[in-house]
């Protein structure tokens, strides 16, 4: 079942094409705190809006900032030229959550986009990724083909927006809340001060 606000000590709202979300996801894993968070996918660019152009100067600046922070963390990171819609990737995560494979799939999706350059908007490639993460390939394909979790993704977004969360990454802990307007350094400090080890 999807984690809901209040059931864990922290919340993390993220998207798989967002370089800052990738770095913060790694920070949480590195701190051994993944189980201290409720994880909520939030599309940066929901369809049918035009996909983000990776050549856009503001996007390139965003990626450069994340890359500077990733290097001292020994976090591999390329600069993907294609930024797909991520709804199907988030649907896959909801399916994985029900099969107790959420974190394996979540890491695999970030790795696929930021290291392997995989188009994580394609169902055929998501299905193969799911198989490698321990999910049944045929069942995964069926789930994604019929949009089984699309409504869950849309409801999650509506709930986040109603609470004033409209961008990623957004991190909420007992110590406070930081969204995309905060620096990655500020988010790192918030994580260090506001979440206990959940392993």
C-alpha positions in Angstrom: 0.0 0.0 0.0 1.2 3.5 -0.7 2.7 5.3 2.3 0.7 8.3 3.3 1.8 11.5 4.9 2.2 11.1 8.7 3.0 7.4 8.7 6.8 7.9 8.7 9.0 10.6 10.0 9.8 12.1 6.6 8.5 12.7 3.1 10.4 12.9 -0.2 8.7 14.1 -3.4 10.8 13.4 -6.5 10.9 12.8 -10.2 13.1 10.4 -12.1 14.4 12.8 -14.7 15.3 15.5 -12.1 19.0 15.6 -11.4 18.4 17.1 -7.9 16.0 14.3 -7.0 18.6 11.8 -8.1 21.2 13.3 -5.8 18.8 13.6 -2.8 17.6 10.0 -3.3 21.2 8.9 -3.1 21.7 11.0 0.1 18.8 9.2 1.7 20.2 5.8 0.7 23.6 6.8 1.9 22.3 7.8 5.3 20.5 4.5 5.6 17.3 6.4 6.0 15.1 5.1 3.2 12.6 3.5 5.5 12.2 6.7 7.4 10.6 8.3 4.4 7.3 8.1 2.6 8.3 8.4 -1.1 6.0 10.2 -3.5 6.5 10.5 -7.2 5.7 13.9 -8.6 6.0 14.5 -12.4 8.0 17.6 -13.3 6.3 17.6 -16.7 3.0 15.8 -16.8 1.6 14.9 -20.2 0.3 16.4 -22.4 2.7 19.3 -21.6 5.7 19.5 -23.9 8.7 17.5 -22.7 11.5 19.4 -21.1 14.3 20.4 -23.5 17.6 19.3 -22.1 19.3 22.1 -24.0 17.4 24.8 -22.1 19.8 27.0 -20.2 18.0 26.8 -16.9 17.9 23.0 -17.1 21.6 22.8 -17.9 22.3 25.0 -14.9 20.2 22.7 -12.8 22.1 19.6 -14.0 25.5 21.3 -13.5 24.6 22.1 -9.9 23.6 18.5 -9.2 26.7 17.2 -10.9 29.0 19.3 -8.8 27.3 17.9 -5.7 27.3 14.3 -7.0 31.1 14.1 -7.6 32.2 14.2 -3.9 29.5 11.7 -3.2 31.0 9.3 -5.8 27.7 9.3 -7.5 27.9 8.5 -11.3 25.9 10.9 -13.4 25.7 11.6 -17.1 23.7 14.3 -18.8 20.8 12.7 -20.6 19.9 14.4 -23.9 16.3 13.1 -23.8 13.9 13.9 -20.9 10.9 11.7 -21.3 7.5 11.9 -19.5 7.8 9.8 -16.4 4.3 8.8 -15.6 4.9 5.1 -16.6 8.0 5.0 -14.5 6.0 6.2 -11.5 3.3 3.7 -12.3 5.9 1.0 -12.3 7.1 2.1 -8.9 3.5 1.8 -7.5 3.3 -1.7 -8.8 6.8 -2.5 -7.3 5.6 -1.0 -4.0 2.9 -3.6 -3.8 5.4 -6.4 -4.5 7.9 -5.1 -1.9 10.4 -4.2 -4.7 9.9 -0.4 -4.5 13.5 0.6 -3.5 15.1 -1.8 -6.0 13.0 -0.4 -8.8 13.4 3.2 -7.7 17.2 2.9 -7.7 17.1 1.0 -11.1 15.0 3.8 -12.7 17.4 6.6 -11.5 20.3 4.5 -12.6 18.7 3.8 -16.0 18.2 7.5 -16.7 21.3 9.1 -15.2 23.9 6.4 -15.9 22.7 4.1 -18.7 20.8 6.7 -20.7 17.7 4.5 -21.0 14.4 6.0 -22.2 12.4 5.4 -19.0 9.2 6.5 -20.8 9.1 3.4 -22.9 7.0 0.5 -21.6 9.2 -2.2 -23.3 12.3 -0.9 -21.6 10.5 -0.4 -18.3 9.4 -4.0 -18.5 12.9 -5.3 -18.9 14.1 -3.1 -16.1 11.4 -4.5 -13.8 12.4 -8.0 -14.7 16.0 -7.3 -13.7 14.7 -5.9 -10.4 12.8 -9.0 -9.6 9.3 -8.4 -10.9 7.4 -10.7 -13.3 7.9 -9.4 -16.8 4.5 -10.4 -18.2 2.6 -9.0 -15.2 4.5 -5.8 -15.4 3.7 -5.3 -19.1 0.0 -5.9 -18.5 -0.1 -3.5 -15.6 1.6 -0.7 -17.6 -0.4 -1.4 -20.7 -3.8 -0.8 -18.9 -2.6 2.2 -16.9 -3.6 0.4 -13.7 -1.8 2.9 -11.4 -2.3 6.1 -13.4 -5.1 7.3 -11.2 -2.9 6.7 -8.1 -0.2 8.9 -9.6 -2.7 11.7 -10.4 -4.3 11.5 -7.0 -0.9 11.7 -5.4 -0.1 14.8 -7.4 -3.4 16.5 -6.5 -2.8 15.8 -2.8 0.7 17.2 -3.0 -0.4 20.4 -4.8 -3.2 20.8 -2.2 -0.5 20.8 0.5 1.6 23.4 -1.4 4.0 20.9 -2.9 4.4 21.6 -6.6 8.0 20.9 -7.4 10.8 18.5 -6.8 12.8 17.7 -4.9 10.8 18.5 -1.8 12.0 17.0 1.5 10.0 17.2 4.7 11.4 16.0 8.1 10.7 16.8 11.7 13.2 19.6 11.4 11.5 21.4 8.6 10.7 21.4 4.9 12.8 22.3 1.9 11.7 22.4 -1.7 13.4 23.1 -5.0 14.2 26.7 -3.9 16.6 25.3 -1.3 20.2 24.3 -2.2 21.3 20.7 -2.1 23.6 21.6 0.8 20.6 22.9 2.8 18.7 19.6 2.0 21.7 17.6 3.1 21.8 19.4 6.4 18.0 19.0 6.8 18.4 15.2 6.3 21.3 15.0 8.7 19.3 16.8 11.4 15.8 15.6 10.9 15.6 11.9 10.1 16.7 9.0 12.2 18.4 5.9 10.7 15.6 3.7 9.4 17.5 0.6 8.7 
